[in-house]
Amino acid sequence: MNDRPMHTVPGLFDRLTAIYADGTRAIDEGRLHDAVALFTEGIQLDDQFHFQYVTLYAQRAFAKQRLGDTMGAIPDYGRAIEMEPPINQAQYLVQRGMCFAAIGGHEEHAINDYGRSIAIAPHNPGPYHLRGKLFASELGRYEEAIADFDQLLPGIDPETRHH
């Protein structure tokens, strides 16, 4: 490991920026294996300098998730969640929750991630929808599902709802 700050290593920031752009382009073009390799290269370069180029973790997780490697995406989303500001954490929690839900047997982990996302960004409908679906279809927890689905209906106050 190198203790020099990244900005003192000539060309490193430019190289990381180029890797990020190339990786993003690879995702857009459907070259997901290339994207994973590029983001991995960027993470390895950056880890040498005790500074994480966090979006590389998030982007690599996204590429892995699209490849169907949900188990591989989960720890990368975890690193991004640990390191990014809350507004980004909310989206990564939704994505990681989707990975947990996809592998089966980890529905409670998914529900926890959706709940954490809702706590950060309560006006985002995505985690309510996904959590409600899990409650209803996988866990038979219908009252909780209804409460989440009510959040998606305009003009419905969950406190005054009648069943």
N, C-alpha and C positions, 0 to 999 in steps of 0.2 A: 504494500500500500504506500501511496505517496502522500506526504503531508502538505504538499504545495497546493494552494488554492487553485481551482480550475482556471480562473482567469489569468493566472501567471504562466500557464502552459500554452505557448504560441499555437494557435490554430485549433485548439481542442473545442472551444465553443462553436466555431464555424463547422467543425466536423460533426459535432452532435446535432447541430441545426440541420445539416445536410442529411444525416441519417434519419432524423425525424421526418423531414420532407419526403425522402425516398420511401420510408416505411408507410407513411400516410398514403402516398401515391400507390404503393403496392396493394394496400387494402382497397382503395378505390377501384383498382383494376382487377381485383379478385385474386391477386397473387399472395394469398395469406401466408403460405410457408415462407416466402421471401420477406414478408412483413415481420414475422416472428424472428427470423434470423437477423434482420436489420435492427430491430428494437433490442434484441439480445446483445448485439455488438455495441450498441450505444450504452446500454446499462453496464456492460463490462468496462468500457472506457471510463465511464463516469464513476463507477465504484472505486476506481483507483485513486480518486481524489476526494473521497469522503463527502461527496456532494451528489445527490441523486437528481437526475433529470426525470422527475416523477412521471411526467406524461408518457415517458417511454414505457414504464410499467403498465399504465392504463391502456396504452395503445397495444402493447403486446398481449395483454389480457383480452382485449377486444378481438384481436386477430385469432387468438387461441379459441375463444368462445365461438367465433364464426366457423372455425374449423371443426367444431364439435369436441374440442379438448377442454371440456368444462372443468375437469379436475386440475388441469394445468393453469387455467385462467384464475381460479380461486385465490391462490397465493399472490399472484400479481395484482389482482384487485385489492387484496389485503394490504400490500405495500403502498399502493396508491392511496388507499383510505387513511393509512397511518400518516402519510406525509403531505397530503393536499389540504387546502382550506375546505371548510364545511360545504360550501356550495358545490364543489366537485365531489366531495364525499357522498353526497346524497345520490348522485347518479351512479357512482361506482357501487354503492350499497345495493341499488336496484339491480344492476348487472350481476353482481356477485350472488344476490338472492335468486336470480334467474338460473344461475349455474347450479346452486344448491338444489333448487326445485327440479332441474333437469336430470340430476343424477339419482334422484329418488332416495328415500330413507333419510333425507336431511331437510324435511319440510320445516321443522322448527328453526333451523338455522336460516332458512329463507324468510320465514315470518319475522324473525328477529331483525334481519337486514332490512326488510321492508319497513318495519316499525321504526328503526333508527333513521331511515331515509325520510319517513313522514315527520319525525321529530325535527329534522333539519329543514325540510321544505314541505310544510303541511298543505300547500296549495297545488302540489304536483299530483295529478290523478293516477299516474302509473302505478305507484306502489299500493295504493288502495285497491285498484283493480286486480293486480297480481296476488296480493295477500288474500283478498276476498275469494278469488278463484281457488286458492289453496285451501282455505278454510272450508269451502263448500265441496269441492270435488275430491280432495284427498283426505280431509280430516273429519268431515261430517259436523263441523262446528258452524251450524247455520246462522245462529244469532250473530256471531262475530262477522260472518260473511255479509249478512244483511247490513250490519252497521258500516262495514267498509263500502259496500255498494251504494248505500245512502249518501255517502260522501261524493259520489259521482253525479248525483241528481241535483240539478239547480233548483234552488228555492226550497229544499227539504232541510228542515232543522232536525237533526237526529235526536235532540232532546224532547221534541214534541211529537215525534212519529208514533203512530198507533199501528199495532199488528192485528 
